[in-house]
Amino acid sequence: MGCGRYDTKETMPVTISDEVLTAAHISEPELKQELALTLFQQERLTLAEASRLAEMSQLAFQALLAERQIPIHYGIQEFREDLRTLRQTEHL
C-alpha cells in the first residue's frame, strides 16, 4: 500500500495483534475498511486509493460510504487517479 497521492509502489507492513482485534471486536478486513473510510473522509485518500486499501471494488466502497452517510468528494485529483488506475489495468 502506498501513501496516498504519491507515485510509489512501496509497502509498509503493519502488525496488529489478535488481542487488539479481539478487544476491539473487529476483523482485519473490517479494520482496513474503517481505516480507508476515515482517511477518505479526511480527504487524505482518493476514492480509488481508499477502495484499494479497503480491498473492495470502488462500487462496493461507494456503497459503504453511502451506508455510513459519508459524502463522496470527487475532484480533479480523483479523476486523474481513476485515469491512472484504468491505464494501469489496460482498460483505457
N, C-alpha and C positions, 0 to 999 in steps of 0.2 A: 504494500500500500504506500503510495506516495504522500507527500504533504501538500494537499490541495493547491492547485493552480501553479505548481512548479513542474517543469519538464524533467522529471526524474522517474526512474523505474526502481529505485532502491526501496527496500522494505525495512521495517523496524518491528521486530517481534516484540510482543507484549505478553507477559505471562501473568495471569490472574489465577490465584489458587482456587481449587474446587471449593475450599472452605468459604472463600469470599462469595463465590457464585451461589453457593447454598444459602449462606446467611442473607444474601440479597434476594433470594428466591427468583433467580434469573439464569437462563441458559446462555451459553456462548453466543448462539445466533441472536438471541434477544438483546444481549449486551451490545453486539455490533450494530443492531438496528437502533438502539437507544442512542449510541454514540453518533451514528450517522444522522439521526433526526436532530439531535442537539446542535451538531456542527452545521447542518443545513439551515436550521432555524436562525442561527447566529450569523448566517451568510459567510461562513468560513469555508464551506464546500459548495460546489455547484451540484445541481441535480444529478448529473452523470457521476460525479465523484462520490456523492453520498450513497447513491444506489449501488455503486461498486463496493463501497465499504460495508454496506448492509448485506452484500451478496444477494441482491434482489434485482429483478428487471426494473427498468425505470417506471414502467406501468404499475408494477406491484408497489414500488416505493411511493409513487404518487397516490395510490390508494391508501397506503399507510398514513401519508401526510393528511389526506382528506379525513380519514378516520380520527386523527388527532386534532383536526381543525387547524393545521399549520398551513398558512398560505404559501403558495408556490411563487417564488420570485424567479423570473426568467428574463434575463437581460442579454446584452451583447456577449458577455463573458460565457454565459451558459450556452448560448448559440454556438460560439466558437468551439467550446468544449465538445458539444454534440457533433459538430462537423468533424473535429479531430477524431472522435471516437468512431464515427461512421467510416472515415478514411482508413483508420487502423483495422477495422473489421472488413474492409473492402466492399462496403455497401454503397459507396459513392465514388 
